[in-house]
């Protein structure tokens, strides 16, 4: 893209996103929920494949929590199961 003299090109610095925490939860009631991180899209790669249904993860312990089908707990929230493996979190 070329800048014309009447419209100078400004290099607006893009704000750096906060570093992804070791443990993060989608549930706002969780103590591991960080709202500032969710301002951008986050991707989770589990055992080399990108997952889109992750509710919570822990990088250091190597696990993710995902819904167990359509099963709900007694409070109406999805029942979660824990899967262990290699976990990578990244910004999209």
SULHUGI-V145192 format. One record per run of one state. SS is the DSSP state (alpha for helix, beta for strand, coil for the rest). FROM is the first residue (numbers start at 1). LEN is the number of residues. If there is no record, write none. Layout:
SS&FROM&LEN + SS&FROM&LEN
This chain:
coil&1&3 + beta&4&1 + coil&5&2 + beta&7&1 + coil&8&15 + beta&23&3 + coil&26&9 + alpha&35&5 + coil&40&2 + beta&42&5 + coil&47&2 + beta&49&3 + coil&52&2 + beta&54&5 + coil&59&4 + beta&63&10 + coil&73&5 + beta&78&7 + coil&85&2 + beta&87&5 + coil&92&1
